Amino acid sequence: MGNPGERPSTSVEDYVKVIYDLQERGSGRVTISAMAERLAVSNSSVSGMLRKLSELGLVEHRRYGDVRLTETGDKAALAVLRRHRLLETYLVEALGYSWDEVHDEAEILEHVVSDRFVDRIAAHLGDPLVDPHGDPIPTRDGRVVERETRLLSAAEPGTVGVIVRVNDSDPDLLRYLSEERIGIGMRVELVGRQPFGGSLMVRVGAPGDQRDQALGLQAAEALWIAPAPEQHPPRAPRSGG
C-alpha cells in the first residue's frame, strides 16, 4: 500500500480508521449509530458500506451486532492512522499549525501521500511515538505503544495524573482548552464533581504553581490521563494486528 493508487478507496480508508478509533477510545464496542454520528452520515449509509467492507474482508459484522475489524482491516486502519498522525505532527512541528487546525488538513493529505513520503517525515521528526494530541503513532510495521490511560471524566475524586491524550475531533474544544491553558503533559488532580452530570473541579499544574478550575463534562470526556511516568513506565510496543 505504498502508493495511493494501490490502496483502498478514500471512503474505505475513512471507515476502517473510524472503526479502529472507536474501538481504541471506547469500550471496544462499535455500533452502526456510533459510526453514523462520527462520519455524519445516515445509518443506512453505514450499513451499505459495512456490506462492502465485509466483502473486502476488512470487517466482521452480523445484523444488529457490533462491528469489528478483521486482521486485514486492522492493518489497513493502522496504515491510515500512521499517515494521518505523522502528517498532523509535521504540520505542527515544521509548518507552525496549531493543534486545532491540523485534523482537517491531515484528513485530506492522508489519502494522497506515499508511504515513502510519510517515512521521510517520520525520520525528519525523529520517529515520534505520539502526535500533537497525544494519539499514538503506529510504527511502519504496525506496532503501537501501549500506555495505561483513563478518561478524566471516569476518574474518582482525588485521582492525580498527567494529561497524555486529547480527543481531536472538535476544533472548538481544542481552542477552548488552549485558552484555558490545559494541554498535553500537564499535571491534573480531580478535586470533585457536581452531581447529575455536572462540572468537574480540577487542580491543574505542578505543585507550587497550581490553579483550581471548573471543567465541563464534555471537556473532561475528551481528556485522557496517565499515572506519573516514574511510577508506571511505558509498556513495550504491541502488535497492532
C-alpha positions as CSV (number, residue, x, y, z in Angstrom):
1,M,0.0,0.0,0.0
2,G,2.9,2.3,-0.7
3,N,1.3,4.5,-3.3
4,P,-2.3,6.0,-3.3
5,G,-3.3,4.0,-6.4
6,E,-2.5,0.7,-4.6
7,R,-4.7,1.5,-1.6
8,P,-8.4,1.0,-0.8
9,S,-10.7,3.9,-1.8
10,T,-10.8,7.0,0.3
11,S,-14.2,6.1,1.8
12,V,-13.0,2.6,2.7
13,E,-9.9,4.1,4.5
14,D,-12.1,6.6,6.3
15,Y,-14.4,3.8,7.5
16,V,-11.7,1.4,8.8
17,K,-10.0,4.3,10.5
18,V,-13.2,5.4,12.3
19,I,-13.9,1.8,13.4
20,Y,-10.4,1.4,14.8
21,D,-10.6,4.8,16.6
22,L,-14.0,3.9,18.2
23,Q,-12.6,0.6,19.3
24,E,-9.5,2.2,20.7
25,R,-11.1,5.0,22.6
26,G,-14.3,3.4,23.7
27,S,-15.3,0.1,25.4
28,G,-14.3,-1.9,22.3
29,R,-18.0,-2.0,21.0
30,V,-18.6,-0.2,17.7
31,T,-22.2,0.2,16.6
32,I,-23.7,1.5,13.4
33,S,-25.2,4.5,15.1
34,A,-21.8,5.5,16.6
35,M,-20.2,5.3,13.2
36,A,-23.0,7.3,11.6
37,E,-22.6,10.0,14.2
38,R,-18.9,10.1,13.8
39,L,-19.0,10.2,10.0
40,A,-22.0,12.5,9.8
41,V,-23.9,10.1,7.5
42,S,-27.1,8.1,7.9
43,N,-27.4,4.6,9.5
44,S,-28.4,3.2,6.1
45,S,-25.3,4.6,4.5
46,V,-23.1,2.9,7.2
47,S,-25.0,-0.4,6.7
48,G,-24.3,-0.3,3.0
49,M,-20.6,0.4,3.4
50,L,-20.3,-2.3,6.0
51,R,-21.6,-4.9,3.5
52,K,-18.8,-3.7,1.1
53,L,-16.2,-3.8,3.9
54,S,-17.3,-7.3,4.8
55,E,-16.9,-8.4,1.1
56,L,-13.4,-7.0,1.1
57,G,-12.6,-9.0,4.2
58,L,-12.0,-5.9,6.3
59,V,-14.8,-6.2,8.9
60,E,-16.9,-8.7,10.7
61,H,-20.5,-7.7,11.3
62,R,-23.7,-9.5,12.0
63,R,-27.0,-7.8,11.7
64,Y,-27.9,-5.9,14.8
65,G,-24.4,-6.8,16.2
66,D,-21.2,-4.9,16.9
67,V,-18.7,-4.1,14.1
68,R,-15.2,-5.5,14.4
69,L,-12.2,-5.1,12.2
70,T,-10.5,-8.3,10.8
71,E,-6.7,-8.6,11.0
72,T,-6.6,-7.2,7.4
73,G,-8.9,-4.4,8.4
74,D,-6.8,-3.6,11.5
75,K,-3.6,-3.3,9.4
76,A,-5.4,-1.1,6.9
77,A,-6.6,1.2,9.7
78,L,-3.2,1.4,11.3
79,A,-1.6,2.4,7.9
80,V,-4.1,5.3,7.6
81,L,-3.6,6.4,11.2
82,R,0.2,6.4,10.7
83,R,-0.1,8.7,7.8
84,H,-2.7,10.9,9.5
85,R,-0.9,11.3,12.8
86,L,2.6,11.9,11.3
87,L,1.1,14.5,9.0
88,E,-0.5,16.2,11.9
89,T,2.8,16.2,13.8
90,Y,4.7,17.6,10.7
91,L,2.1,20.4,10.3
92,V,2.6,21.5,13.9
93,E,6.3,21.0,14.2
94,A,7.5,22.1,10.8
95,L,4.8,24.5,9.5
96,G,3.6,26.1,12.6
97,Y,0.0,25.0,12.6
98,S,-1.9,25.0,15.9
99,W,-3.3,21.7,17.2
100,D,-6.9,22.7,16.4
101,E,-6.0,23.2,12.7
102,V,-4.3,20.0,11.7
103,H,-7.0,17.4,11.8
104,D,-8.9,18.5,8.7
105,E,-5.7,19.1,6.7
106,A,-4.4,15.6,7.6
107,E,-7.8,14.1,6.6
108,I,-7.2,15.3,3.0
109,L,-3.5,14.6,2.8
110,E,-3.5,11.1,4.3
111,H,-5.1,9.7,1.1
112,V,-2.7,11.2,-1.4
113,V,0.8,11.0,0.1
114,S,3.0,7.9,-0.4
115,D,4.3,5.8,2.4
116,R,7.8,6.8,1.3
117,F,7.0,10.4,1.9
118,V,5.5,9.6,5.3
119,D,8.6,7.6,6.2
120,R,10.7,10.7,5.3
121,I,8.5,12.8,7.6
122,A,8.9,10.3,10.4
123,A,12.7,10.3,10.0
124,H,12.8,14.1,9.9
125,L,10.9,14.3,13.1
126,G,12.9,11.6,14.9
127,D,10.3,8.9,14.7
128,P,7.8,10.4,17.2
129,L,5.6,8.0,19.2
130,V,2.6,10.3,19.6
131,D,1.1,13.2,17.6
132,P,0.2,16.7,18.9
133,H,-2.9,15.4,20.6
134,G,-1.2,12.5,22.3
135,D,-2.6,9.9,19.9
136,P,-0.1,7.0,19.4
137,I,1.6,6.9,16.0
138,P,1.8,3.3,14.6
139,T,5.2,2.2,13.5
140,R,6.0,1.2,9.9
141,D,5.3,-2.4,10.8
142,G,2.0,-1.8,12.6
143,R,3.0,-1.6,16.3
144,V,1.5,0.8,18.8
145,V,3.0,1.8,22.1
146,E,0.5,0.7,24.8
147,R,0.0,3.1,27.7
148,E,-2.0,2.9,30.9
149,T,-4.6,5.7,30.4
150,R,-8.1,6.5,31.5
151,L,-10.6,9.3,30.8
152,L,-10.5,12.1,33.3
153,S,-14.4,12.0,33.3
154,A,-14.2,8.4,34.6
155,A,-11.8,9.1,37.4
156,E,-12.6,9.3,41.1
157,P,-12.1,12.5,43.2
158,G,-8.5,12.5,44.5
159,T,-7.1,11.0,41.3
160,V,-3.9,12.6,40.2
161,G,-2.4,12.1,36.7
162,V,-0.8,13.7,33.7
163,I,-2.8,14.6,30.6
164,V,-1.4,12.4,27.8
165,R,-4.1,12.5,25.1
166,V,-6.9,14.8,23.9
167,N,-9.7,13.8,21.5
168,D,-9.1,15.9,18.4
169,S,-12.4,15.7,16.6
170,D,-13.7,19.1,17.8
171,P,-11.5,22.1,16.9
172,D,-13.6,24.4,19.1
173,L,-12.9,22.2,22.1
174,L,-9.2,22.2,21.3
175,R,-9.2,26.0,21.1
176,Y,-11.1,26.2,24.4
177,L,-8.5,24.0,26.1
178,S,-5.7,26.2,24.7
179,E,-7.4,29.3,26.0
180,E,-7.7,27.7,29.5
181,R,-4.1,26.6,29.3
182,I,-4.8,22.9,29.5
183,G,-2.8,20.6,27.4
184,I,-0.6,17.6,27.0
185,G,1.9,16.9,29.8
186,M,0.1,18.9,32.4
187,R,-0.4,17.5,35.9
188,V,-4.1,17.4,36.9
189,E,-6.0,16.4,40.0
190,L,-9.7,15.7,40.2
191,V,-10.8,17.6,43.3
192,G,-14.6,16.9,43.0
193,R,-17.6,16.8,40.7
194,Q,-21.0,18.3,40.7
195,P,-23.9,15.7,40.8
196,F,-26.2,14.7,37.9
197,G,-23.5,15.0,35.3
198,G,-22.4,18.5,36.3
199,S,-18.9,20.1,36.0
200,L,-15.8,18.7,37.5
201,M,-13.4,20.7,39.7
202,V,-9.8,20.1,38.8
203,R,-6.5,21.3,40.1
204,V,-4.1,21.9,37.2
205,G,-0.3,22.5,37.2
206,A,2.7,21.4,39.2
207,P,2.9,21.8,43.0
208,G,3.6,25.4,43.8
209,D,2.1,26.6,40.6
210,Q,-1.5,25.2,40.7
211,R,-4.8,26.6,40.0
212,D,-8.4,25.3,40.6
213,Q,-10.7,25.3,37.7
214,A,-14.2,24.1,36.8
215,L,-14.3,21.8,33.7
216,G,-17.4,20.8,31.9
217,L,-18.2,17.2,31.4
218,Q,-17.7,17.4,27.6
219,A,-14.2,18.7,28.1
220,A,-13.4,16.1,30.8
221,E,-14.6,13.4,28.4
222,A,-12.0,14.5,25.9
223,L,-9.0,14.3,28.2
224,W,-7.1,11.1,28.9
225,I,-4.7,10.9,31.8
226,A,-1.9,8.5,32.8
227,P,-0.1,7.9,36.1
228,A,3.2,9.7,36.6
229,P,5.9,8.2,34.3
230,E,8.2,7.5,37.2
231,Q,5.5,5.3,38.8
232,H,4.4,3.4,35.7
233,P,6.9,3.3,32.8
234,P,5.5,2.8,29.3
235,R,5.0,-0.8,28.2
236,A,6.7,-2.4,25.3
237,P,5.0,-1.8,21.9
238,R,2.3,-4.4,21.0
239,S,1.3,-5.6,17.6
240,G,-1.5,-3.7,16.0
241,G,-3.0,-6.8,14.4
